[in-house]
């Protein structure tokens, strides 16, 4: 379990930064990071809207990852439990962000001429 705290912490930091960049509309459209649904990839405006909408849940997911990493480091006996709870929180927040982002991207695509 020695590597788990660092993996969770680093992943959490990465997710936090991606969420922040999306929230402030500085995350460029790409094929690696951010909300990448069919709707969000249609245009730069849709990608920005999707990731702005998903920014808060994504940042909370990042904080959850960092917190999980610290939790495993401080209480190694509960490492498996903390890791599973952290993974569940990350999944729930990722789905929440994805749904919010997809709705925002669809709204932009609905407004664009055709």
Chimera marker file (.cmm) of the C-alpha trace (Angstrom):
<marker_set name="trace">
<marker id="1" x="0.000" y="0.000" z="0.000" r="1" g="1" b="0" radius="0.5"/>
<marker id="2" x="3.026" y="2.302" z="-0.032" r="1" g="1" b="0" radius="0.5"/>
<marker id="3" x="2.320" y="3.625" z="-3.531" r="1" g="1" b="0" radius="0.5"/>
<marker id="4" x="-1.475" y="4.032" z="-3.206" r="1" g="1" b="0" radius="0.5"/>
<marker id="5" x="-1.398" y="7.367" z="-1.318" r="1" g="1" b="0" radius="0.5"/>
<marker id="6" x="0.832" y="8.911" z="-3.964" r="1" g="1" b="0" radius="0.5"/>
<marker id="7" x="-1.230" y="7.542" z="-6.856" r="1" g="1" b="0" radius="0.5"/>
<marker id="8" x="-4.480" y="8.802" z="-5.321" r="1" g="1" b="0" radius="0.5"/>
<marker id="9" x="-2.943" y="12.148" z="-4.418" r="1" g="1" b="0" radius="0.5"/>
<marker id="10" x="-1.365" y="12.694" z="-7.836" r="1" g="1" b="0" radius="0.5"/>
<marker id="11" x="-4.515" y="11.605" z="-9.675" r="1" g="1" b="0" radius="0.5"/>
<marker id="12" x="-6.574" y="13.892" z="-7.454" r="1" g="1" b="0" radius="0.5"/>
<marker id="13" x="-4.272" y="16.826" z="-8.165" r="1" g="1" b="0" radius="0.5"/>
<marker id="14" x="-4.447" y="16.145" z="-11.903" r="1" g="1" b="0" radius="0.5"/>
<marker id="15" x="-8.259" y="15.957" z="-11.837" r="1" g="1" b="0" radius="0.5"/>
<marker id="16" x="-8.424" y="19.127" z="-9.717" r="1" g="1" b="0" radius="0.5"/>
<marker id="17" x="-6.292" y="21.057" z="-12.231" r="1" g="1" b="0" radius="0.5"/>
<marker id="18" x="-8.352" y="19.783" z="-15.185" r="1" g="1" b="0" radius="0.5"/>
<marker id="19" x="-11.566" y="20.794" z="-13.413" r="1" g="1" b="0" radius="0.5"/>
<marker id="20" x="-10.174" y="24.240" z="-12.621" r="1" g="1" b="0" radius="0.5"/>
<marker id="21" x="-8.992" y="24.818" z="-16.189" r="1" g="1" b="0" radius="0.5"/>
<marker id="22" x="-12.392" y="23.722" z="-17.467" r="1" g="1" b="0" radius="0.5"/>
<marker id="23" x="-14.212" y="25.964" z="-15.006" r="1" g="1" b="0" radius="0.5"/>
<marker id="24" x="-12.251" y="29.058" z="-16.067" r="1" g="1" b="0" radius="0.5"/>
<marker id="25" x="-12.600" y="28.047" z="-19.756" r="1" g="1" b="0" radius="0.5"/>
<marker id="26" x="-8.854" y="27.582" z="-20.268" r="1" g="1" b="0" radius="0.5"/>
<marker id="27" x="-8.909" y="23.853" z="-21.093" r="1" g="1" b="0" radius="0.5"/>
<marker id="28" x="-8.401" y="23.536" z="-24.863" r="1" g="1" b="0" radius="0.5"/>
<marker id="29" x="-10.433" y="21.007" z="-26.826" r="1" g="1" b="0" radius="0.5"/>
<marker id="30" x="-8.395" y="17.793" z="-26.927" r="1" g="1" b="0" radius="0.5"/>
<marker id="31" x="-8.763" y="14.023" z="-27.043" r="1" g="1" b="0" radius="0.5"/>
<marker id="32" x="-7.340" y="13.316" z="-23.573" r="1" g="1" b="0" radius="0.5"/>
<marker id="33" x="-8.768" y="15.502" z="-20.795" r="1" g="1" b="0" radius="0.5"/>
<marker id="34" x="-12.135" y="16.996" z="-19.992" r="1" g="1" b="0" radius="0.5"/>
<marker id="35" x="-15.704" y="16.142" z="-20.952" r="1" g="1" b="0" radius="0.5"/>
<marker id="36" x="-15.433" y="14.423" z="-24.326" r="1" g="1" b="0" radius="0.5"/>
<marker id="37" x="-18.909" y="13.472" z="-25.466" r="1" g="1" b="0" radius="0.5"/>
<marker id="38" x="-20.169" y="13.628" z="-29.039" r="1" g="1" b="0" radius="0.5"/>
<marker id="39" x="-21.929" y="16.895" z="-28.188" r="1" g="1" b="0" radius="0.5"/>
<marker id="40" x="-18.929" y="18.504" z="-26.471" r="1" g="1" b="0" radius="0.5"/>
<marker id="41" x="-16.525" y="17.640" z="-29.293" r="1" g="1" b="0" radius="0.5"/>
<marker id="42" x="-18.660" y="19.291" z="-31.999" r="1" g="1" b="0" radius="0.5"/>
<marker id="43" x="-17.142" y="22.734" z="-31.463" r="1" g="1" b="0" radius="0.5"/>
<marker id="44" x="-14.769" y="24.701" z="-29.280" r="1" g="1" b="0" radius="0.5"/>
<marker id="45" x="-17.730" y="26.577" z="-27.777" r="1" g="1" b="0" radius="0.5"/>
<marker id="46" x="-19.488" y="23.324" z="-26.856" r="1" g="1" b="0" radius="0.5"/>
<marker id="47" x="-16.283" y="21.919" z="-25.327" r="1" g="1" b="0" radius="0.5"/>
<marker id="48" x="-15.772" y="25.074" z="-23.253" r="1" g="1" b="0" radius="0.5"/>
<marker id="49" x="-19.405" y="25.063" z="-22.083" r="1" g="1" b="0" radius="0.5"/>
<marker id="50" x="-19.286" y="21.361" z="-21.188" r="1" g="1" b="0" radius="0.5"/>
<marker id="51" x="-16.108" y="21.671" z="-19.163" r="1" g="1" b="0" radius="0.5"/>
<marker id="52" x="-17.215" y="24.875" z="-17.456" r="1" g="1" b="0" radius="0.5"/>
<marker id="53" x="-20.409" y="23.115" z="-16.334" r="1" g="1" b="0" radius="0.5"/>
<marker id="54" x="-18.444" y="20.051" z="-15.212" r="1" g="1" b="0" radius="0.5"/>
<marker id="55" x="-15.750" y="22.110" z="-13.485" r="1" g="1" b="0" radius="0.5"/>
<marker id="56" x="-17.114" y="22.109" z="-9.938" r="1" g="1" b="0" radius="0.5"/>
<marker id="57" x="-17.884" y="18.357" z="-9.725" r="1" g="1" b="0" radius="0.5"/>
<marker id="58" x="-14.501" y="17.666" z="-11.327" r="1" g="1" b="0" radius="0.5"/>
<marker id="59" x="-12.680" y="19.861" z="-8.814" r="1" g="1" b="0" radius="0.5"/>
<marker id="60" x="-14.548" y="18.179" z="-5.949" r="1" g="1" b="0" radius="0.5"/>
<marker id="61" x="-13.483" y="14.817" z="-7.401" r="1" g="1" b="0" radius="0.5"/>
<marker id="62" x="-9.886" y="16.038" z="-7.360" r="1" g="1" b="0" radius="0.5"/>
<marker id="63" x="-10.180" y="17.063" z="-3.727" r="1" g="1" b="0" radius="0.5"/>
<marker id="64" x="-11.691" y="13.641" z="-2.965" r="1" g="1" b="0" radius="0.5"/>
<marker id="65" x="-8.697" y="11.953" z="-4.601" r="1" g="1" b="0" radius="0.5"/>
<marker id="66" x="-6.216" y="14.057" z="-2.648" r="1" g="1" b="0" radius="0.5"/>
<marker id="67" x="-8.157" y="13.461" z="0.574" r="1" g="1" b="0" radius="0.5"/>
<marker id="68" x="-8.229" y="9.724" z="-0.114" r="1" g="1" b="0" radius="0.5"/>
<marker id="69" x="-4.475" y="9.715" z="-0.667" r="1" g="1" b="0" radius="0.5"/>
<marker id="70" x="-3.889" y="11.527" z="2.609" r="1" g="1" b="0" radius="0.5"/>
<marker id="71" x="-6.321" y="9.160" z="4.352" r="1" g="1" b="0" radius="0.5"/>
<marker id="72" x="-4.486" y="6.062" z="3.125" r="1" g="1" b="0" radius="0.5"/>
<marker id="73" x="-1.169" y="7.613" z="4.146" r="1" g="1" b="0" radius="0.5"/>
<marker id="74" x="-2.386" y="8.529" z="7.651" r="1" g="1" b="0" radius="0.5"/>
<marker id="75" x="-4.343" y="5.315" z="8.323" r="1" g="1" b="0" radius="0.5"/>
<marker id="76" x="-2.679" y="2.547" z="6.285" r="1" g="1" b="0" radius="0.5"/>
<marker id="77" x="-4.699" y="-0.137" z="8.118" r="1" g="1" b="0" radius="0.5"/>
<marker id="78" x="-7.834" y="1.236" z="6.432" r="1" g="1" b="0" radius="0.5"/>
<marker id="79" x="-6.140" y="1.554" z="3.045" r="1" g="1" b="0" radius="0.5"/>
<marker id="80" x="-8.448" y="-0.769" z="1.135" r="1" g="1" b="0" radius="0.5"/>
<marker id="81" x="-11.582" y="0.813" z="2.577" r="1" g="1" b="0" radius="0.5"/>
<marker id="82" x="-10.383" y="4.368" z="1.978" r="1" g="1" b="0" radius="0.5"/>
<marker id="83" x="-9.314" y="3.496" z="-1.569" r="1" g="1" b="0" radius="0.5"/>
<marker id="84" x="-12.697" y="1.940" z="-2.389" r="1" g="1" b="0" radius="0.5"/>
<marker id="85" x="-14.635" y="4.857" z="-0.890" r="1" g="1" b="0" radius="0.5"/>
<marker id="86" x="-12.428" y="7.299" z="-2.798" r="1" g="1" b="0" radius="0.5"/>
<marker id="87" x="-12.943" y="5.381" z="-6.050" r="1" g="1" b="0" radius="0.5"/>
<marker id="88" x="-16.728" y="5.391" z="-5.532" r="1" g="1" b="0" radius="0.5"/>
<marker id="89" x="-16.709" y="9.143" z="-4.850" r="1" g="1" b="0" radius="0.5"/>
<marker id="90" x="-14.582" y="9.809" z="-7.922" r="1" g="1" b="0" radius="0.5"/>
<marker id="91" x="-16.894" y="7.721" z="-10.099" r="1" g="1" b="0" radius="0.5"/>
<marker id="92" x="-20.043" y="9.426" z="-8.798" r="1" g="1" b="0" radius="0.5"/>
<marker id="93" x="-18.553" y="12.885" z="-9.279" r="1" g="1" b="0" radius="0.5"/>
<marker id="94" x="-17.241" y="12.019" z="-12.745" r="1" g="1" b="0" radius="0.5"/>
<marker id="95" x="-20.700" y="10.860" z="-13.827" r="1" g="1" b="0" radius="0.5"/>
<marker id="96" x="-22.257" y="14.011" z="-12.340" r="1" g="1" b="0" radius="0.5"/>
<marker id="97" x="-19.777" y="16.225" z="-14.175" r="1" g="1" b="0" radius="0.5"/>
<marker id="98" x="-20.213" y="14.314" z="-17.412" r="1" g="1" b="0" radius="0.5"/>
<marker id="99" x="-23.998" y="14.632" z="-17.316" r="1" g="1" b="0" radius="0.5"/>
<marker id="100" x="-23.838" y="18.355" z="-16.488" r="1" g="1" b="0" radius="0.5"/>
<marker id="101" x="-21.229" y="18.912" z="-19.181" r="1" g="1" b="0" radius="0.5"/>
<marker id="102" x="-23.120" y="16.991" z="-21.825" r="1" g="1" b="0" radius="0.5"/>
<marker id="103" x="-26.289" y="18.975" z="-21.103" r="1" g="1" b="0" radius="0.5"/>
<marker id="104" x="-24.366" y="22.241" z="-21.395" r="1" g="1" b="0" radius="0.5"/>
<marker id="105" x="-22.779" y="21.144" z="-24.688" r="1" g="1" b="0" radius="0.5"/>
<marker id="106" x="-26.167" y="20.106" z="-26.074" r="1" g="1" b="0" radius="0.5"/>
<marker id="107" x="-27.552" y="23.534" z="-25.175" r="1" g="1" b="0" radius="0.5"/>
<marker id="108" x="-24.739" y="25.204" z="-27.145" r="1" g="1" b="0" radius="0.5"/>
<marker id="109" x="-25.211" y="22.866" z="-30.101" r="1" g="1" b="0" radius="0.5"/>
<marker id="110" x="-28.967" y="23.515" z="-30.099" r="1" g="1" b="0" radius="0.5"/>
<marker id="111" x="-28.311" y="27.260" z="-30.349" r="1" g="1" b="0" radius="0.5"/>
<marker id="112" x="-25.803" y="27.036" z="-33.209" r="1" g="1" b="0" radius="0.5"/>
<marker id="113" x="-27.159" y="27.403" z="-36.748" r="1" g="1" b="0" radius="0.5"/>
<marker id="114" x="-27.280" y="24.312" z="-38.620" r="1" g="1" b="0" radius="0.5"/>
<link id1="1" id2="2" r="1" g="1" b="0" radius="0.2"/>
<link id1="2" id2="3" r="1" g="1" b="0" radius="0.2"/>
<link id1="3" id2="4" r="1" g="1" b="0" radius="0.2"/>
<link id1="4" id2="5" r="1" g="1" b="0" radius="0.2"/>
<link id1="5" id2="6" r="1" g="1" b="0" radius="0.2"/>
<link id1="6" id2="7" r="1" g="1" b="0" radius="0.2"/>
<link id1="7" id2="8" r="1" g="1" b="0" radius="0.2"/>
<link id1="8" id2="9" r="1" g="1" b="0" radius="0.2"/>
<link id1="9" id2="10" r="1" g="1" b="0" radius="0.2"/>
<link id1="10" id2="11" r="1" g="1" b="0" radius="0.2"/>
<link id1="11" id2="12" r="1" g="1" b="0" radius="0.2"/>
<link id1="12" id2="13" r="1" g="1" b="0" radius="0.2"/>
<link id1="13" id2="14" r="1" g="1" b="0" radius="0.2"/>
<link id1="14" id2="15" r="1" g="1" b="0" radius="0.2"/>
<link id1="15" id2="16" r="1" g="1" b="0" radius="0.2"/>
<link id1="16" id2="17" r="1" g="1" b="0" radius="0.2"/>
<link id1="17" id2="18" r="1" g="1" b="0" radius="0.2"/>
<link id1="18" id2="19" r="1" g="1" b="0" radius="0.2"/>
<link id1="19" id2="20" r="1" g="1" b="0" radius="0.2"/>
<link id1="20" id2="21" r="1" g="1" b="0" radius="0.2"/>
<link id1="21" id2="22" r="1" g="1" b="0" radius="0.2"/>
<link id1="22" id2="23" r="1" g="1" b="0" radius="0.2"/>
<link id1="23" id2="24" r="1" g="1" b="0" radius="0.2"/>
<link id1="24" id2="25" r="1" g="1" b="0" radius="0.2"/>
<link id1="25" id2="26" r="1" g="1" b="0" radius="0.2"/>
<link id1="26" id2="27" r="1" g="1" b="0" radius="0.2"/>
<link id1="27" id2="28" r="1" g="1" b="0" radius="0.2"/>
<link id1="28" id2="29" r="1" g="1" b="0" radius="0.2"/>
<link id1="29" id2="30" r="1" g="1" b="0" radius="0.2"/>
<link id1="30" id2="31" r="1" g="1" b="0" radius="0.2"/>
<link id1="31" id2="32" r="1" g="1" b="0" radius="0.2"/>
<link id1="32" id2="33" r="1" g="1" b="0" radius="0.2"/>
<link id1="33" id2="34" r="1" g="1" b="0" radius="0.2"/>
<link id1="34" id2="35" r="1" g="1" b="0" radius="0.2"/>
<link id1="35" id2="36" r="1" g="1" b="0" radius="0.2"/>
<link id1="36" id2="37" r="1" g="1" b="0" radius="0.2"/>
<link id1="37" id2="38" r="1" g="1" b="0" radius="0.2"/>
<link id1="38" id2="39" r="1" g="1" b="0" radius="0.2"/>
<link id1="39" id2="40" r="1" g="1" b="0" radius="0.2"/>
<link id1="40" id2="41" r="1" g="1" b="0" radius="0.2"/>
<link id1="41" id2="42" r="1" g="1" b="0" radius="0.2"/>
<link id1="42" id2="43" r="1" g="1" b="0" radius="0.2"/>
<link id1="43" id2="44" r="1" g="1" b="0" radius="0.2"/>
<link id1="44" id2="45" r="1" g="1" b="0" radius="0.2"/>
<link id1="45" id2="46" r="1" g="1" b="0" radius="0.2"/>
<link id1="46" id2="47" r="1" g="1" b="0" radius="0.2"/>
<link id1="47" id2="48" r="1" g="1" b="0" radius="0.2"/>
<link id1="48" id2="49" r="1" g="1" b="0" radius="0.2"/>
<link id1="49" id2="50" r="1" g="1" b="0" radius="0.2"/>
<link id1="50" id2="51" r="1" g="1" b="0" radius="0.2"/>
<link id1="51" id2="52" r="1" g="1" b="0" radius="0.2"/>
<link id1="52" id2="53" r="1" g="1" b="0" radius="0.2"/>
<link id1="53" id2="54" r="1" g="1" b="0" radius="0.2"/>
<link id1="54" id2="55" r="1" g="1" b="0" radius="0.2"/>
<link id1="55" id2="56" r="1" g="1" b="0" radius="0.2"/>
<link id1="56" id2="57" r="1" g="1" b="0" radius="0.2"/>
<link id1="57" id2="58" r="1" g="1" b="0" radius="0.2"/>
<link id1="58" id2="59" r="1" g="1" b="0" radius="0.2"/>
<link id1="59" id2="60" r="1" g="1" b="0" radius="0.2"/>
<link id1="60" id2="61" r="1" g="1" b="0" radius="0.2"/>
<link id1="61" id2="62" r="1" g="1" b="0" radius="0.2"/>
<link id1="62" id2="63" r="1" g="1" b="0" radius="0.2"/>
<link id1="63" id2="64" r="1" g="1" b="0" radius="0.2"/>
<link id1="64" id2="65" r="1" g="1" b="0" radius="0.2"/>
<link id1="65" id2="66" r="1" g="1" b="0" radius="0.2"/>
<link id1="66" id2="67" r="1" g="1" b="0" radius="0.2"/>
<link id1="67" id2="68" r="1" g="1" b="0" radius="0.2"/>
<link id1="68" id2="69" r="1" g="1" b="0" radius="0.2"/>
<link id1="69" id2="70" r="1" g="1" b="0" radius="0.2"/>
<link id1="70" id2="71" r="1" g="1" b="0" radius="0.2"/>
<link id1="71" id2="72" r="1" g="1" b="0" radius="0.2"/>
<link id1="72" id2="73" r="1" g="1" b="0" radius="0.2"/>
<link id1="73" id2="74" r="1" g="1" b="0" radius="0.2"/>
<link id1="74" id2="75" r="1" g="1" b="0" radius="0.2"/>
<link id1="75" id2="76" r="1" g="1" b="0" radius="0.2"/>
<link id1="76" id2="77" r="1" g="1" b="0" radius="0.2"/>
<link id1="77" id2="78" r="1" g="1" b="0" radius="0.2"/>
<link id1="78" id2="79" r="1" g="1" b="0" radius="0.2"/>
<link id1="79" id2="80" r="1" g="1" b="0" radius="0.2"/>
<link id1="80" id2="81" r="1" g="1" b="0" radius="0.2"/>
<link id1="81" id2="82" r="1" g="1" b="0" radius="0.2"/>
<link id1="82" id2="83" r="1" g="1" b="0" radius="0.2"/>
<link id1="83" id2="84" r="1" g="1" b="0" radius="0.2"/>
<link id1="84" id2="85" r="1" g="1" b="0" radius="0.2"/>
<link id1="85" id2="86" r="1" g="1" b="0" radius="0.2"/>
<link id1="86" id2="87" r="1" g="1" b="0" radius="0.2"/>
<link id1="87" id2="88" r="1" g="1" b="0" radius="0.2"/>
<link id1="88" id2="89" r="1" g="1" b="0" radius="0.2"/>
<link id1="89" id2="90" r="1" g="1" b="0" radius="0.2"/>
<link id1="90" id2="91" r="1" g="1" b="0" radius="0.2"/>
<link id1="91" id2="92" r="1" g="1" b="0" radius="0.2"/>
<link id1="92" id2="93" r="1" g="1" b="0" radius="0.2"/>
<link id1="93" id2="94" r="1" g="1" b="0" radius="0.2"/>
<link id1="94" id2="95" r="1" g="1" b="0" radius="0.2"/>
<link id1="95" id2="96" r="1" g="1" b="0" radius="0.2"/>
<link id1="96" id2="97" r="1" g="1" b="0" radius="0.2"/>
<link id1="97" id2="98" r="1" g="1" b="0" radius="0.2"/>
<link id1="98" id2="99" r="1" g="1" b="0" radius="0.2"/>
<link id1="99" id2="100" r="1" g="1" b="0" radius="0.2"/>
<link id1="100" id2="101" r="1" g="1" b="0" radius="0.2"/>
<link id1="101" id2="102" r="1" g="1" b="0" radius="0.2"/>
<link id1="102" id2="103" r="1" g="1" b="0" radius="0.2"/>
<link id1="103" id2="104" r="1" g="1" b="0" radius="0.2"/>
<link id1="104" id2="105" r="1" g="1" b="0" radius="0.2"/>
<link id1="105" id2="106" r="1" g="1" b="0" radius="0.2"/>
<link id1="106" id2="107" r="1" g="1" b="0" radius="0.2"/>
<link id1="107" id2="108" r="1" g="1" b="0" radius="0.2"/>
<link id1="108" id2="109" r="1" g="1" b="0" radius="0.2"/>
<link id1="109" id2="110" r="1" g="1" b="0" radius="0.2"/>
<link id1="110" id2="111" r="1" g="1" b="0" radius="0.2"/>
<link id1="111" id2="112" r="1" g="1" b="0" radius="0.2"/>
<link id1="112" id2="113" r="1" g="1" b="0" radius="0.2"/>
<link id1="113" id2="114" r="1" g="1" b="0" radius="0.2"/>
</marker_set>
